C-alpha cells in the first residue's frame, strides 16, 4: 500500500514537471523565472 501511494505521488509530480516544461517552451509560463538569452548576452559584455 505504501508503494502505491509513493508511485501515485511520483506520477503527480511528473505530470506537474511535464506541464511546467511545456509552458516554459511555449513561453506562456508566468510563475517560472529563468534568464533569457538576451539577458545572458548583456551580462557577458
N, C-alpha and C positions, 0 to 999 in steps of 0.2 A: 504494500500500500504506500509506503514512503517513497519507493522508487517511482510509482505512478504520479505522485504529487510533484516530485522533483522534475520528472520529464514534462509534466504539464506546465510548470513554471518556466522551464527552459524553452519550451515551444512558444510561449507567450513573449518572452524576451527576444527570441529570434525573430518573431514577427515584427516587434517594435523596431529592432535594428534594421531589418529589411525596409520597413516603411520610412525610417529616417534616411537611409541611404538613397532611396528613390527620390525623396523630396529634396535632398541636397543636390542630386544630379540634375533634377529638373529646374532647380533654382527657386522652388516655392517654399523652402524652409524658412520659418520665421523665428524658431526657437533655438536654432543651432548656429553658432557663430564660428566662422573659420576664416582665415586670411585668404583674400583673393590674390590672383597672380599680379594684379596691378599694385596692390599694397606691398607685396614682396619685392617687386622691382624698385619701388620708391625707397624702401628701407635699405636696399643694397647700394644705392647711388649716393 
